[in-house]
């Protein structure tokens, strides 16, 4: 089976698949799988994993990258805050010995 065109894809329905014999159905499935893999690989391409220039990166991938970076910074900040709180709880409590002495009298 040759490469599928947009028209070929538009004609494929459940009835179409049910009308195919087993061998032809297998051919169509293999062809659809390779088309899907090819399209996913194209979608995942950007300037960091191909020879494309940075200007070819889509706005959506830049937004996704910015979101991921913000999430990492947020998680890092949360971890630092948790560490600080944990360290504060480990510090010995500051005591006012003069006050303690007056209260004990």
Buried (B, 14 or more C-beta within 10 A) or exposed (E): EEEBEEEBEEEEEEEEEEEBEEEEBEEBEEBBEEBEEEEEEEEEBBEEEEEEEEEEBEEEBEEEEEEEEEEEEEEEEEEEEEEEEEEEEEEEEEEEEEEEEEEEE
